[in-house]
Amino acid sequence: MEKEHVELAVRLRHELHRCPELSGRETWTKGHLMGFLREHSSLELVDRGRWFYALYRAGADKRNIAFRAEFDALPIDETIDLPYGSQYPGVAHKCGHDGHSACLAGFALEINKHGADQNVYLVFQHAEETVEGALECAPLMAEAGIAEVFAYHNVPGLPESLITLRDGTVCCGSVGMIIHFTGIPAHASQPEDGRNPCFAIADLIGSIPSLTDQSRYKGLVLCTVVIGIDAGKEAFGMAAGEGRLLLTIRSHFDRDLKELQQGIEEKTGELAARYGLEYAVSFRDRVPATVNHRESADKIRRAAKRLGLTLRESDTPIRGSEDFAWFLKQSPGAMFGVGIGEDRPPIHTTRYDFNDAVIPAVVDIFKALLDE
Protein backbone atom coordinates (compact mmCIF):
# COMPACT_ATOMS: atom_id res chain seq x y z
CA MET A 1 0.00 0.00 0.00
CA GLU A 2 1.38 3.39 -0.96
CA LYS A 3 2.55 5.63 1.89
CA GLU A 4 0.32 8.51 0.80
CA HIS A 5 -2.73 6.24 0.85
CA VAL A 6 -1.81 4.89 4.28
CA GLU A 7 -1.63 8.42 5.66
CA LEU A 8 -4.97 9.35 4.12
CA ALA A 9 -6.63 6.19 5.48
CA VAL A 10 -5.27 6.79 8.99
CA ARG A 11 -6.46 10.41 8.95
CA LEU A 12 -9.89 9.24 7.78
CA ARG A 13 -10.02 6.65 10.56
CA HIS A 14 -9.35 9.31 13.19
CA GLU A 15 -12.00 11.60 11.72
CA LEU A 16 -14.57 8.79 11.85
CA HIS A 17 -13.53 7.90 15.39
CA ARG A 18 -13.96 11.50 16.53
CA CYS A 19 -17.57 11.65 15.30
CA PRO A 20 -19.17 8.22 16.01
CA GLU A 21 -22.81 7.52 15.22
CA LEU A 22 -25.06 4.72 16.41
CA SER A 23 -26.64 2.10 14.16
CA GLY A 24 -29.24 3.57 11.84
CA ARG A 25 -28.15 7.16 12.56
CA GLU A 26 -24.90 7.30 10.57
CA THR A 27 -25.81 10.30 8.41
CA TRP A 28 -22.57 12.24 8.94
CA THR A 29 -20.42 9.10 8.75
CA LYS A 30 -21.86 8.02 5.42
CA GLY A 31 -21.55 11.53 4.00
CA HIS A 32 -17.98 11.90 5.21
CA LEU A 33 -16.92 8.60 3.64
CA MET A 34 -18.53 9.54 0.34
CA GLY A 35 -16.87 12.96 0.48
CA PHE A 36 -13.48 11.36 1.10
CA LEU A 37 -13.85 9.09 -1.92
CA ARG A 38 -15.05 11.93 -4.14
CA GLU A 39 -12.05 14.03 -3.15
CA HIS A 40 -9.39 11.34 -3.49
CA SER A 41 -10.70 9.03 -6.22
CA SER A 42 -12.74 8.96 -9.41
CA LEU A 43 -14.63 5.78 -8.51
CA GLU A 44 -18.36 5.74 -9.19
CA LEU A 45 -20.38 6.23 -6.00
CA VAL A 46 -23.87 4.77 -5.72
CA ASP A 47 -26.00 6.18 -2.91
CA ARG A 48 -28.50 3.65 -1.54
CA GLY A 49 -30.01 5.76 1.23
CA ARG A 50 -28.56 4.63 4.52
CA TRP A 51 -25.53 3.00 2.84
CA PHE A 52 -23.56 3.23 -0.38
CA TYR A 53 -21.04 1.48 -2.54
CA ALA A 54 -18.08 2.58 -4.62
CA LEU A 55 -17.61 0.89 -7.98
CA TYR A 56 -14.56 0.36 -10.15
CA ARG A 57 -15.57 -0.74 -13.66
CA ALA A 58 -13.13 -2.95 -15.53
CA GLY A 59 -15.56 -3.88 -18.28
CA ALA A 60 -18.95 -5.44 -18.92
CA ASP A 61 -17.32 -8.77 -19.71
CA LYS A 62 -15.34 -8.84 -16.47
CA ARG A 63 -16.08 -10.72 -13.23
CA ASN A 64 -17.81 -8.88 -10.36
CA ILE A 65 -16.24 -9.06 -6.90
CA ALA A 66 -17.29 -7.29 -3.68
CA PHE A 67 -15.70 -6.22 -0.40
CA ARG A 68 -17.68 -5.02 2.59
CA ALA A 69 -16.98 -2.80 5.64
CA GLU A 70 -19.27 -1.43 8.36
CA PHE A 71 -19.35 2.11 9.78
CA ASP A 72 -21.62 2.20 12.86
CA ALA A 73 -20.44 2.82 16.44
CA LEU A 74 -21.56 1.53 19.85
CA PRO A 75 -23.36 3.09 22.87
CA ILE A 76 -20.18 2.94 24.98
CA ASP A 77 -18.21 5.76 26.63
CA GLU A 78 -14.73 6.73 25.49
CA THR A 79 -12.58 6.44 28.64
CA ILE A 80 -9.11 6.59 27.10
CA ASP A 81 -7.28 9.80 26.27
CA LEU A 82 -6.97 9.95 22.49
CA PRO A 83 -6.16 13.01 20.36
CA TYR A 84 -9.02 11.87 18.11
CA GLY A 85 -11.31 10.69 20.92
CA SER A 86 -15.09 10.61 20.57
CA GLN A 87 -16.75 14.01 20.83
CA TYR A 88 -20.05 12.46 21.85
CA PRO A 89 -20.62 11.16 25.41
CA GLY A 90 -21.90 7.60 25.48
CA VAL A 91 -21.02 6.83 21.86
CA ALA A 92 -17.70 5.52 20.56
CA HIS A 93 -16.12 3.27 17.93
CA LYS A 94 -15.43 0.36 20.27
CA CYS A 95 -15.70 -2.39 17.68
CA GLY A 96 -13.30 -0.98 15.10
CA HIS A 97 -15.77 -0.22 12.35
CA ASP A 98 -13.98 3.10 11.87
CA GLY A 99 -10.88 1.06 11.04
CA HIS A 100 -12.77 -1.33 8.79
CA SER A 101 -14.18 1.54 6.74
CA ALA A 102 -10.80 3.29 6.61
CA CYS A 103 -9.24 0.09 5.24
CA LEU A 104 -11.90 -0.21 2.54
CA ALA A 105 -11.47 3.46 1.64
CA GLY A 106 -7.69 2.96 1.47
CA PHE A 107 -8.28 -0.02 -0.81
CA ALA A 108 -10.43 2.23 -3.02
CA LEU A 109 -7.50 4.63 -3.40
CA GLU A 110 -5.22 1.79 -4.47
CA ILE A 111 -7.72 0.51 -7.06
CA ASN A 112 -8.31 4.01 -8.32
CA LYS A 113 -4.58 4.49 -9.00
CA HIS A 114 -3.54 1.03 -10.12
CA GLY A 115 -6.75 -0.40 -11.59
CA ALA A 116 -8.05 -3.97 -11.46
CA ASP A 117 -9.01 -6.72 -13.88
CA GLN A 118 -12.41 -7.18 -12.22
CA ASN A 119 -15.42 -4.99 -11.54
CA VAL A 120 -14.96 -4.13 -7.86
CA TYR A 121 -17.88 -3.25 -5.57
CA LEU A 122 -16.84 -1.65 -2.26
CA VAL A 123 -19.85 -1.84 0.07
CA PHE A 124 -19.94 0.61 2.99
CA GLN A 125 -22.62 -0.73 5.33
CA HIS A 126 -24.59 0.87 8.13
CA ALA A 127 -26.14 -0.76 11.22
CA GLU A 128 -24.04 -3.89 11.58
CA GLU A 129 -24.57 -3.97 15.34
CA THR A 130 -28.34 -4.25 14.97
CA VAL A 131 -28.29 -6.58 11.92
CA GLU A 132 -30.44 -4.14 9.92
CA GLY A 133 -27.57 -3.11 7.68
CA ALA A 134 -26.76 -6.43 6.07
CA LEU A 135 -30.43 -7.16 5.46
CA GLU A 136 -30.56 -3.99 3.32
CA CYS A 137 -27.15 -4.35 1.65
CA ALA A 138 -26.84 -8.08 0.96
CA PRO A 139 -29.44 -8.19 -1.84
CA LEU A 140 -26.92 -6.19 -3.92
CA MET A 141 -24.96 -9.44 -4.30
CA ALA A 142 -27.71 -10.99 -6.43
CA GLU A 143 -28.72 -7.70 -8.01
CA ALA A 144 -25.19 -7.01 -9.29
CA GLY A 145 -24.26 -10.62 -10.02
CA ILE A 146 -21.42 -10.67 -7.49
CA ALA A 147 -19.29 -13.78 -8.03
CA GLU A 148 -17.48 -13.54 -4.68
CA VAL A 149 -17.57 -11.34 -1.58
CA PHE A 150 -15.01 -10.76 1.18
CA ALA A 151 -14.84 -9.01 4.56
CA TYR A 152 -12.64 -8.99 7.62
CA HIS A 153 -12.81 -8.16 11.32
CA ASN A 154 -10.06 -6.92 13.57
CA VAL A 155 -9.11 -9.27 16.43
CA PRO A 156 -7.59 -7.87 19.63
CA GLY A 157 -5.38 -10.34 21.50
CA LEU A 158 -3.69 -11.72 18.40
CA PRO A 159 -0.30 -10.56 17.06
CA GLU A 160 -0.38 -7.47 14.87
CA SER A 161 -1.31 -8.26 11.23
CA LEU A 162 -1.65 -12.00 11.87
CA ILE A 163 -4.37 -13.47 9.64
CA THR A 164 -6.83 -15.89 11.23
CA LEU A 165 -9.19 -18.01 9.17
CA ARG A 166 -11.23 -21.20 9.06
CA ASP A 167 -13.37 -23.14 6.62
CA GLY A 168 -17.06 -23.56 7.33
CA THR A 169 -18.67 -21.77 10.26
CA VAL A 170 -16.74 -18.67 11.33
CA CYS A 171 -19.33 -17.08 13.62
CA CYS A 172 -22.37 -18.54 15.36
CA GLY A 173 -25.87 -17.89 14.17
CA SER A 174 -28.17 -16.29 16.73
CA VAL A 175 -31.66 -14.98 17.31
CA GLY A 176 -33.41 -13.12 20.11
CA MET A 177 -36.64 -14.69 21.38
CA ILE A 178 -39.36 -12.76 23.23
CA ILE A 179 -41.79 -15.09 25.00
CA HIS A 180 -44.92 -13.39 26.33
CA PHE A 181 -47.34 -15.16 28.66
CA THR A 182 -50.79 -13.75 29.43
CA GLY A 183 -52.78 -14.98 32.40
CA ILE A 184 -55.27 -13.41 34.82
CA PRO A 185 -54.26 -10.98 37.58
CA ALA A 186 -55.59 -11.47 41.10
CA HIS A 187 -55.40 -9.99 44.58
CA ALA A 188 -52.17 -10.99 46.29
CA SER A 189 -54.18 -12.51 49.16
CA GLN A 190 -56.11 -14.76 46.76
CA PRO A 191 -53.63 -15.88 44.08
CA GLU A 192 -55.79 -18.92 43.35
CA ASP A 193 -58.29 -16.59 41.66
CA GLY A 194 -55.77 -15.69 38.95
CA ARG A 195 -53.32 -17.34 36.59
CA ASN A 196 -49.83 -16.12 37.32
CA PRO A 197 -47.31 -16.49 34.44
CA CYS A 198 -44.29 -16.35 36.78
CA PHE A 199 -44.43 -20.08 37.39
CA ALA A 200 -44.35 -20.83 33.66
CA ILE A 201 -41.45 -18.41 33.19
CA ALA A 202 -39.54 -19.99 36.09
CA ASP A 203 -40.14 -23.49 34.71
CA LEU A 204 -39.04 -22.40 31.24
CA ILE A 205 -35.79 -20.99 32.63
CA GLY A 206 -35.31 -24.21 34.55
CA SER A 207 -35.69 -26.23 31.36
CA ILE A 208 -32.81 -24.47 29.58
CA PRO A 209 -30.09 -26.95 30.67
CA SER A 210 -32.01 -29.90 29.21
CA LEU A 211 -32.98 -28.01 26.05
CA THR A 212 -29.33 -27.13 25.42
CA ASP A 213 -27.90 -30.56 26.25
CA GLN A 214 -24.93 -30.70 23.86
CA SER A 215 -25.41 -34.39 23.15
CA ARG A 216 -28.53 -33.51 21.15
CA TYR A 217 -26.71 -31.27 18.69
CA LYS A 218 -23.98 -31.37 16.07
CA GLY A 219 -22.14 -28.33 17.46
CA LEU A 220 -22.24 -25.78 20.25
CA VAL A 221 -25.62 -24.37 21.28
CA LEU A 222 -26.26 -21.69 23.88
CA CYS A 223 -29.35 -20.14 25.41
CA THR A 224 -28.78 -16.95 27.42
CA VAL A 225 -31.43 -15.30 29.57
CA VAL A 226 -31.48 -11.60 28.65
CA ILE A 227 -34.36 -10.67 30.96
CA GLY A 228 -35.51 -13.22 33.51
CA ILE A 229 -38.81 -12.87 35.31
CA ASP A 230 -40.22 -9.63 33.97
CA ALA A 231 -43.80 -9.85 35.17
CA GLY A 232 -46.54 -7.86 36.86
CA LYS A 233 -46.11 -4.42 38.41
CA GLU A 234 -44.65 -2.98 41.59
CA ALA A 235 -47.93 -3.41 43.46
CA PHE A 236 -47.69 -5.72 46.45
CA GLY A 237 -51.44 -6.21 46.58
CA MET A 238 -51.54 -7.81 43.14
CA ALA A 239 -50.45 -11.14 41.68
CA ALA A 240 -49.00 -10.86 38.17
CA GLY A 241 -51.29 -11.44 35.21
CA GLU A 242 -48.74 -11.24 32.42
CA GLY A 243 -45.01 -11.55 31.96
CA ARG A 244 -42.26 -12.11 29.46
CA LEU A 245 -38.93 -13.83 29.08
CA LEU A 246 -36.19 -12.62 26.72
CA LEU A 247 -33.65 -15.15 25.48
CA THR A 248 -30.78 -15.13 23.02
CA ILE A 249 -30.06 -18.49 21.43
CA ARG A 250 -27.01 -19.22 19.29
CA SER A 251 -25.33 -22.14 17.58
CA HIS A 252 -22.49 -23.14 15.27
CA PHE A 253 -25.00 -24.54 12.78
CA ASP A 254 -28.29 -23.14 11.47
CA ARG A 255 -29.90 -26.58 11.71
CA ASP A 256 -29.09 -26.80 15.44
CA LEU A 257 -30.34 -23.25 15.97
CA LYS A 258 -33.65 -24.13 14.35
CA GLU A 259 -33.96 -27.28 16.47
CA LEU A 260 -33.24 -25.35 19.68
CA GLN A 261 -35.77 -22.67 18.75
CA GLN A 262 -38.43 -25.32 18.07
CA GLY A 263 -37.65 -27.01 21.38
CA ILE A 264 -38.13 -23.77 23.30
CA GLU A 265 -41.37 -23.01 21.47
CA GLU A 266 -42.74 -26.50 22.18
CA LYS A 267 -41.83 -26.18 25.86
CA THR A 268 -43.47 -22.76 25.97
CA GLY A 269 -46.71 -24.18 24.57
CA GLU A 270 -46.62 -27.08 27.03
CA LEU A 271 -46.17 -24.73 30.02
CA ALA A 272 -48.87 -22.35 28.81
CA ALA A 273 -51.33 -25.26 28.66
CA ARG A 274 -50.28 -26.50 32.09
CA TYR A 275 -50.84 -23.13 33.75
CA GLY A 276 -53.85 -22.01 31.69
CA LEU A 277 -52.07 -19.16 29.95
CA GLU A 278 -52.05 -17.64 26.50
CA TYR A 279 -48.67 -17.07 24.90
CA ALA A 280 -46.94 -15.45 21.96
CA VAL A 281 -43.38 -15.83 20.67
CA SER A 282 -41.64 -13.17 18.60
CA PHE A 283 -38.10 -12.80 17.29
CA ARG A 284 -35.44 -10.08 16.99
CA ASP A 285 -31.99 -9.70 15.44
CA ARG A 286 -31.93 -13.00 13.57
CA VAL A 287 -28.52 -13.82 12.06
CA PRO A 288 -27.61 -17.13 10.42
CA ALA A 289 -24.24 -18.75 10.97
CA THR A 290 -21.44 -17.08 9.01
CA VAL A 291 -20.13 -19.88 6.80
CA ASN A 292 -16.96 -19.46 4.72
CA HIS A 293 -16.74 -21.09 1.32
CA ARG A 294 -13.63 -23.27 1.07
CA GLU A 295 -12.47 -21.96 -2.31
CA SER A 296 -12.72 -18.34 -1.14
CA ALA A 297 -10.95 -19.11 2.14
CA ASP A 298 -8.16 -20.80 0.17
CA LYS A 299 -7.70 -17.59 -1.82
CA ILE A 300 -7.12 -15.72 1.44
CA ARG A 301 -4.58 -18.37 2.49
CA ARG A 302 -2.67 -18.00 -0.77
CA ALA A 303 -2.79 -14.20 -0.57
CA ALA A 304 -1.40 -14.20 2.98
CA LYS A 305 1.39 -16.56 1.95
CA ARG A 306 2.39 -14.41 -1.02
CA LEU A 307 2.50 -11.34 1.21
CA GLY A 308 4.56 -13.11 3.88
CA LEU A 309 1.85 -12.64 6.53
CA THR A 310 1.51 -15.15 9.35
CA LEU A 311 -1.64 -17.25 9.03
CA ARG A 312 -3.29 -19.06 11.93
CA GLU A 313 -6.12 -21.51 11.39
CA SER A 314 -8.92 -21.00 13.93
CA ASP A 315 -9.95 -24.13 15.85
CA THR A 316 -13.52 -23.13 16.66
CA PRO A 317 -16.09 -20.59 15.45
CA ILE A 318 -16.50 -17.32 17.29
CA ARG A 319 -19.50 -17.42 19.63
CA GLY A 320 -20.66 -13.96 18.58
CA SER A 321 -22.72 -13.58 15.42
CA GLU A 322 -21.81 -11.50 12.38
CA ASP A 323 -24.30 -10.10 9.90
CA PHE A 324 -21.87 -10.68 7.00
CA ALA A 325 -23.60 -14.07 7.08
CA TRP A 326 -26.41 -12.54 5.01
CA PHE A 327 -23.92 -11.64 2.24
CA LEU A 328 -22.62 -15.22 2.20
CA LYS A 329 -26.20 -16.46 1.75
CA GLN A 330 -26.26 -14.50 -1.53
CA SER A 331 -22.77 -15.10 -2.94
CA PRO A 332 -19.75 -17.33 -2.27
CA GLY A 333 -17.06 -15.68 -0.20
CA ALA A 334 -15.22 -15.64 3.08
CA MET A 335 -14.50 -13.58 6.18
CA PHE A 336 -11.12 -13.49 7.90
CA GLY A 337 -9.69 -11.95 11.04
CA VAL A 338 -6.67 -9.67 11.40
CA GLY A 339 -4.83 -9.41 14.72
CA ILE A 340 -4.33 -5.88 16.06
CA GLY A 341 -1.96 -6.70 18.92
CA GLU A 342 -1.71 -9.15 21.79
CA ASP A 343 -2.00 -6.39 24.40
CA ARG A 344 -5.06 -4.73 22.87
CA PRO A 345 -8.27 -4.68 24.99
CA PRO A 346 -11.26 -6.67 23.64
CA ILE A 347 -13.84 -5.13 21.33
CA HIS A 348 -16.99 -3.70 22.94
CA THR A 349 -15.03 -2.50 25.98
CA THR A 350 -14.34 1.09 27.03
CA ARG A 351 -10.55 0.88 26.59
CA TYR A 352 -10.58 -0.60 23.09
CA ASP A 353 -9.19 1.30 20.09
CA PHE A 354 -8.41 0.10 16.57
CA ASN A 355 -4.73 -0.24 15.62
CA ASP A 356 -3.86 1.88 12.57
CA ALA A 357 -0.71 -0.16 11.96
CA VAL A 358 -2.71 -3.04 10.43
CA ILE A 359 -4.32 -0.94 7.67
CA PRO A 360 -1.60 -1.72 5.07
CA ALA A 361 -1.84 -5.48 5.72
CA VAL A 362 -5.62 -5.48 5.28
CA VAL A 363 -5.47 -3.43 2.08
CA ASP A 364 -2.68 -5.63 0.70
CA ILE A 365 -4.77 -8.76 1.36
CA PHE A 366 -7.72 -7.19 -0.45
CA LYS A 367 -5.48 -6.25 -3.38
CA ALA A 368 -4.00 -9.75 -3.53
CA LEU A 369 -7.50 -11.24 -3.67
CA LEU A 370 -8.08 -9.35 -6.92
CA ASP A 371 -5.31 -11.44 -8.50
CA GLU A 372 -6.81 -14.79 -7.49
N, C-alpha and C positions, 0 to 999 in steps of 0.2 A: 504494500500500500504506500502510495506516495506521501512524503512528509507533509506537504501542504494539505492534503486531504485528511491526514490524521489530525492536524491542528484544527482544521475546520470542524471535524466530527467531534473532537473533544470540547471545543467552544460551544457547539450546538448542544451537547449533552449537558453542560453546565447551565445553559439558558433554560433548557427543559426542566432541569432539576429545581431551578430557582422558582419556577412558576408551575407547580404541580396542579393537576385537576383530577377530580374523582371520575369514576366510570360513568359514562353517559353525559358528562359535562365538559368534555375536552375541546371546547370551542377554540380557545387561544392556542392550545397545543397543536391541534390540527392545522390551524392557519399559519402558525410559526414554521412548522415543518414544510408546508407547501411553499411558503415564502423563501425558505432556505434553498429549496430545490429550484425554484424559479431563478433565484439570484446566481446560483453556482452551477446550474446545468441547463441543458436544452431538452431534457426528457419531457415527454408528454405527460401531463398531470390530468387525472380523471377524478373529479369530485363526486363522491357518492353520498353526500349528506354528512353523516357523522364520521365517515372515514374516506380514504382516498387511496389511489394507487398511482405510481409512476410507471411509465411504460417506455422501454427501449425497443424500437422496431428494427429487426434485422431483415425482415422480408416476409411476404405472405406465405411463402413456401417453407419457412423455417419453423422449427419446433418451439412450442410455448412452454416456458418454465417460470415458476413463481417462488418468491421468498416473502416471508411474512414477519413483521415485528409489531409489538403492541405499544401504546403510548399513554395508558391511564396510570394514575397514582393510587395510593392507599390512604385511608383515614387514620394515619399514624403521625404522631408528633416527630419533628426533627429535634433530636437532643444532642447532636454532635455539632461542633463548631466548624462550619465549612464556609469558605469565601463565596460559595454559590448556594448556600443553604436555602431551604424553602422559605418563601416570604409569607406563607399562609399557615397560621396555627392549625394544627390538627390534620394537615394534609402533607404528604411527602412521598417521594419516589423511593419506597422501601422494598421494591421488588426488582428494580433495575430496568424497568421498561423505558426509562430515559436513555439508558445505555443501549438497549436493543434497537430503539429507533435511530439513535446516533450511528450505530453500526450499519443499519440498512441505508441511511442517508449517505454515509461514507462510501458504501458499495455503489450507490447511484453515481457518485462523482467519478469513481473508477471506470464504470461502464460508459459514462458520458464521454470520458477522455479516450479510452482505449477500445470501446466498442465490444461487441459480442456476436457470436454466430448463432444466437437464438433470440427469439422475442422474449424479453425479460419483464415480468410483472413484479413490481415491488409494492407489496400490500402493507399499508400503514393502518393498523386496526385499533379501534377504540374498545373500551369496556371488556377487556379480557377477564378482569377480576369478577365480573358478574355474569360471564358467559354470553351476554347479549351480543358482544362484538362479533365473535366467530359465526354466530347464527346468521348475521347480516352479511358478513364478508365471504364466507365459504362458498356460497352459490356461484361466485365469480369463477371458481375452478371449472365448473361445467359450462358456464356461459362463455368463457374464453377458450375452452378446449385446452386447459392446462395439462400437460403431459406428466409433470412432476412438480412437487412443492416441498420447500424446505423451511425450517425454522430452527432457532436455538434458544437455550435459556442459560443464563449465567448461574454458576454453582459455587457459592462460598464454601470454604473448607477443603477445596481441591487445589492443587498447585496451579499457579498462574498459567493460563493458556493451555492447560491439559484438556484434551478432548475426551469426553465420556459418551458412550454409545451402547446400544443394545438392539438386537433384533426383536421383533414382536412387541409386546406391551412395554411401553416406556413409562406411562403414568396411569394410575388407576382411573376407572370410570367412577362416577359418583352421582348421587341425586339426593336432594332434600325432600323428606316426606313430612307432611303436616297431617296429623291424624286428629280429627275433631269428633268428640263424643257428645251427644246431647241426651240428657236425662230429664228428670223432674226435680226442681228445687223443693226444699222442705224446711220446716222450722228445725233448728239445731237440737231441740229437745225431743223431736219426733222424726228422726231420720228415716224410720221405716215407712213414712208417708211419701218419700221421694225416691228417686233413682239417681244415686250419686256416681258420677263417672270416675271418681278418683280410684276406686277399686279396680276398674278395668285398666286404667292407665298404669297403676302400680303392677298389676299382673302382666301387662304388656312389657313393661321395663324388665320385669323378672324373667320374661321368656327370652330375652335377647341372647344370653349365653347358649341356649339350646338352638336358637335359630341361626346362630353364627358358628356352630360347631364345624371346625375346619375339615373334619372328615367327610362332610357332605359336599364339599366343593373342590373344584380343580385347582384353584389358587386361593390367595388371601381374600377374605371378606371381613369387613368391619361394619359395625353399627354403633354410631356415637349419638348419645342423647344430647341434643342441643338445648332444649328446654324440657325439664322433667315434668313435675305435676304442676301445670298451669291451669288452675280450675277455680271456679267460684269467685267470690269477692271478699274484701276485707270487712266482713260482717259476721261477727261471732254468734249471731242468732240464726244464721242460715246455713243449711247444708248445700253444697254445690250442686248445680243442676246441669252444668256443662263444663267441658274442659278440653284441653288439647295437649298433644305430645309432638314435639319436633325432633326428628331424627335425621342424621346424615348417614347414608349407607354408601359403601364403596367396595370395589373389587378389582382384581387384576384382569378379570374377563367379563365381557358384557353378558355372557350367558349366566355366569354366577350371580351377577348383579340382578338380573331379571328374576332368577330363582329366589334370591333373598327377598326382593321386593314382594313377590307373590306370597312367600311364606309369612311376611309381616302382615300383608293384607288379609290373608286367610285367618291368622290369629286374631286380628282386629275384629273381623266379622264374628268369629266364635265368641269372643269376650263380650261384644255388644249384645249378642243373643242371650248369653248367660245372665247379664245384668239388666236386660230389658232396655237397652239404649239404642238410639239411632247413631249412625256414624257416617263420616265422609272422609275420604283420603284425597289429598291434592299434592302436587309435586312442584318443586322449584329447582332451578340451577342444574338441570340434567346435563351431564357430560359423559359421553361414552369413553371407553378406554382409548388412550392414545397408542396406536399400533403402528410401528415402523414397518415399512416394506423392505424386505431383505436386499433387493437390488439397489434401492436408494441408500440404505445404510452402508452397503459395500462401497458406494461412490464416496461417501464421507470418509470411510477408512482409507481408501486410496488417496484421497486429497490430503488427508492428514500426513500420510506417509511421505508423499511427494514434498510437502512443506517442512518435513522434519519435526512435526509436532508430536508430542507424546500422546498416545491413545490408550485409554483404559476402558475395557469392556465392563459394563455395569452388571452385577450379579442379579439384582432384583429390580422390579419397577419401583418408581417413586410412588409413595402412598397418595400424595396430592394429585388432583386432577388438573388437566390442561386442555383449554378449549381448542387448541390446535387439532385435537381429535376430529373436530367437525370438518376441517380441511382434508384430513386423510381419509374421511369417508367419501370425499368427492374425487380425489386424485391420489395416485401413488406418491409416496414421499417419505420423509423421515425428519425426526427432530433429534438434535444432539445437545449435549451440555458442554459448557466451557468453564473451566475452573478460573476463579478470580482471586485465589490466594488462600492458603491454608489457615491464615489468622483472621480472615474476614468473618464478621458476624453473620448469622443466618439471615435470609430474606424474611420480610415481614416482621422485623424487629427494629426498635428505635435507633440502634447504632449502626445499622447497615448502610453502606454506600457502594455503588457500582465502582469497579476498578477500570479506569480509562486505559490502562496499559494493555488490556486484552483486545481493544478495538481492532488493531491491525491483524491479529490472528483470525478473528471472526471474519473480517472482510476478505482476507486471503483465502479462507476456506470457501466462502461464497464464490469468489472468483474461480477457484480451482474446480468447483462443481459445474461451472459453465463449460469446462473442457472435457467433461465426462461423457 
